[in-house]
Amino acid sequence: MPSDPLTVEDVMPEPGGRPVPAVTPERVLAGLALLVPIVAMLWVSSYDKSDPAAAGMPFFYWYQLLWVPASAVFTVAAYLLINRDEKARKAARKGGAR
């Protein structure tokens, strides 16, 4: 799990080092990964229909049930991206290359 929220030490490294940017590609991708299932579920008109049915279950229901494991996959991806970013920040603070 990611550590504490950003502090001054996260952004400003040791004297003479480069500052670590607050917005990184990993954090943007993690945000998008969390946003995809939310948008998919809030856009009701995209799945407000009964056809195609799967095993007698209307599309409206199985589409929502399909998003349960899909949301878990997106959440794990976001977690891994944030973890990767946190490790890169720690390495940058200690003077290591990103």
C-alpha positions as CSV (number, residue, x, y, z in Angstrom):
1,M,0.0,0.0,0.0
2,P,1.3,3.5,-0.8
3,S,2.9,5.3,2.1
4,D,1.8,8.6,3.6
5,P,0.5,11.5,1.4
6,L,3.0,13.6,-0.4
7,T,5.3,15.7,1.9
8,V,7.9,18.3,1.2
9,E,10.6,15.6,1.3
10,D,8.8,13.7,-1.5
11,V,9.0,16.6,-3.9
12,M,12.3,18.1,-2.8
13,P,15.2,15.7,-2.6
14,E,18.6,16.1,-1.0
15,P,20.3,19.4,-1.6
16,G,21.7,19.4,-5.2
17,G,19.3,16.8,-6.4
18,R,16.4,17.2,-8.9
19,P,12.9,17.6,-7.5
20,V,10.6,14.7,-8.1
21,P,7.5,15.7,-10.1
22,A,4.2,15.5,-8.3
23,V,2.4,14.2,-11.4
24,T,4.0,11.2,-13.1
25,P,2.9,8.9,-15.9
26,E,2.3,6.1,-13.4
27,R,0.0,8.2,-11.3
28,V,-2.0,9.4,-14.4
29,L,-2.4,5.8,-15.6
30,A,-3.5,4.7,-12.1
31,G,-6.1,7.4,-12.0
32,L,-7.4,6.4,-15.4
33,A,-7.5,2.7,-14.4
34,L,-9.7,3.7,-11.4
35,L,-11.8,6.0,-13.6
36,V,-12.7,3.3,-16.3
37,P,-15.0,1.2,-14.2
38,I,-16.7,4.2,-12.7
39,V,-17.5,5.7,-16.1
40,A,-18.6,2.3,-17.5
41,M,-21.1,1.9,-14.7
42,L,-22.4,5.5,-14.7
43,W,-23.0,5.4,-18.5
44,V,-26.2,3.5,-18.1
45,S,-27.5,4.2,-21.6
46,S,-24.7,2.1,-23.0
47,Y,-26.0,-1.1,-21.3
48,D,-29.7,-0.3,-20.8
49,K,-31.0,-3.1,-23.0
50,S,-32.0,-6.7,-22.8
51,D,-30.3,-8.2,-25.8
52,P,-28.0,-10.0,-26.1
53,A,-29.0,-12.4,-23.4
54,A,-26.5,-14.8,-21.9
55,A,-27.9,-18.0,-20.4
56,G,-31.3,-16.4,-20.2
57,M,-29.9,-13.4,-18.3
58,P,-30.6,-10.0,-19.9
59,F,-27.6,-7.9,-21.0
60,F,-28.3,-5.3,-18.4
61,Y,-27.6,-7.7,-15.6
62,W,-24.7,-9.8,-17.0
63,Y,-22.9,-6.6,-18.2
64,Q,-22.9,-5.2,-14.6
65,L,-21.8,-8.6,-13.2
66,L,-19.0,-8.7,-15.7
67,W,-17.6,-5.4,-14.3
68,V,-17.2,-6.9,-10.8
69,P,-14.0,-8.8,-11.7
70,A,-13.0,-6.3,-14.3
71,S,-13.1,-3.5,-11.6
72,A,-10.9,-5.7,-9.4
73,V,-8.3,-6.0,-12.3
74,F,-8.3,-2.3,-12.9
75,T,-7.9,-1.6,-9.1
76,V,-5.0,-4.0,-8.9
77,A,-3.4,-2.4,-11.9
78,A,-3.7,1.0,-10.2
79,Y,-2.2,-0.3,-7.0
80,L,0.8,-1.8,-8.8
81,L,1.3,1.5,-10.7
82,I,1.2,3.5,-7.5
83,N,3.6,1.1,-5.8
84,R,6.0,1.4,-8.7
85,D,5.9,5.2,-8.4
86,E,6.5,5.1,-4.7
87,K,9.6,3.0,-5.1
88,A,10.9,5.3,-7.8
89,R,10.3,8.3,-5.5
90,K,12.2,6.6,-2.7
91,A,15.0,5.8,-5.0
92,A,15.1,9.4,-6.3
93,R,15.1,10.8,-2.7
94,K,18.1,8.6,-1.9
95,G,20.0,9.8,-5.0
96,G,19.3,6.7,-7.2
97,A,18.2,7.0,-10.8
98,R,14.6,6.6,-11.7
